[in-house]
Amino acid sequence: MSILRIILTILFVLVCIALTVIVLAQEGKSAGLGAIAGGNSFWEQNKNRSAEGKIVLATKILAVVFLVLAVLLNLNLF
């Protein structure tokens, strides 16, 4: 097993753990009473700047890194 494959495997495990923690930290997407009024409130317009928006962005980034590492480790190039 080459050094690069070991490093990628360790990185893959760390990304898996981080992705699991971030997904479990997210709140549910239930509509609640905001859907009655149309849901286009101040909070809906600025949700990307909030902590929840940053968690969603981190989830997307980690998911892409997870997929890229999974493909690289499966190709057996290293």
Summary of the structure (lengths in Angstrom):
residues: 78
radius of gyration: 17.8
end to end distance: 7.8
largest distance: 58.5
contacts: 161
relative contact order: 0.18
helix: 74%
strand: 0%
